[in-house]
Amino acid sequence: MHQSDHAQAMVDRFRELVEASGDSLSDSHYDELKLIIEAGLDAALLGTMEKIATRLDGMAHGIRQQAEFFD
């Protein structure tokens, strides 16, 4: 599921909870909530990608060092 779709699903579920309690919010508030959720998902994804890139860089460095022994 794409981040936007996932964020929309979360907003839709929150809307259900709000409306089930007898309350309501404007569509603009739900739109803003979706943007906040998307930003959080983006930040989490970028953090994970950076950790993976760091690990890959370390692995590449280790491979280069080991390759020197085979020349």
Phi, psi and omega in degrees: 000134179288158183302318181295318178295319179295317178298318179296320178297321178294318179296317179299318178294320178296319178300317178301316180295317180296312182291328178294333179275359179091006180260174176207156175228160179285159178300327180296326176293320178292324176297318179294320177299319178299317179297320179296316179295315178301318179297319178295318178295319178299315180297317179295318180295315180296321177298318179294317180298322179294320177297318179296317179299320178296316178297317179297320178298317178296320179295318179298319178298316179297321179295318178298319180295317180292326180295332179298332181283344182263354180284000000 
